């Protein structure tokens, strides 16, 4: 059956469309990838490899002569056609499986401008002295193709997907500034590619051992400069959570270890250190989405932040609470408080009570007399409503003999003195 398919030259046209300099066919791939896999599981691989080869395009340089431009384009066409021929030979069982094309290093440009306190200014090399690459990576086109394959992101059925992450993990990290100083800002990072690649990487986690997770996932991401790190984890973590909470085969230990490593890296950033105890309710535009994702929230500007876990997801939240406790206590702020309450308000449980009290006590330590925090921003009322709601379901939790009762009493007493009406009512009810 497969031989008939290939002899009909349908695969020739398919791969040649994928190998076109124009990535328009990528939009059709998103609709047909599942169908192609049903015909032959090898077809999506061949399509992607041809498409990625076509994304390695001749470098542009206005100083080149017309002859040199034509020579480069002919060389490009020959390389792409050779890739198509290799794939056709493999599909016809007449040759070995080709490897994934190598992406040349992407030139990383750093933004100039004001440095944050503690940063050091670096003088960038003049553009005229920088060597112009013979070839360049059209990462936006590659992102279109990888995004189009999301419908077949089933690494149990298609373990070859992990080969993509292995092939392009280093390139992706370098393109986002891996190894640069923490205060550096990468100009024009591969945002579209990041979205597709880190989504695939999250789907591949269930098939990796801890050593490979450390090497391919955590080490590259945590080596990014602060701003790049914030942008990457805000997308990556939501994909990780989608795999984990939708029963995508990810073990609890993997999901917790990944989040813990990212929490530790974020807490080393200068933006996080400046946030703790600040009186402002605003948040830096890159840091905000990263913190929100760590606390299972979506945060978009001009829109209210919202927890993206549903009730069934919150039922699996308990193993993450120790990691979240480290984060919440390590940087008490208006923003962290709102994200935390958004999370626990989805479906409050008795097991959440010690975490809620510990978080509120950390906020009380940083904002002991700040009515703007506790009353104007509604933090005090929301904390009291949570505690009362959990207590009414399980009154024994706040018996006088329970250890958490002492913390609740201290918290309520402080909130009463600040003028939180709900705290006085709850205090009287518990008596």
Order of alpha helices (4+ residues) and beta strands (2+ residues): alpha-alpha-alpha-alpha-beta-alpha-beta-beta-alpha-alpha-beta-alpha-alpha-alpha-alpha-alpha-alpha-alpha-beta-beta-alpha-alpha-alpha-alpha-alpha-alpha-alpha
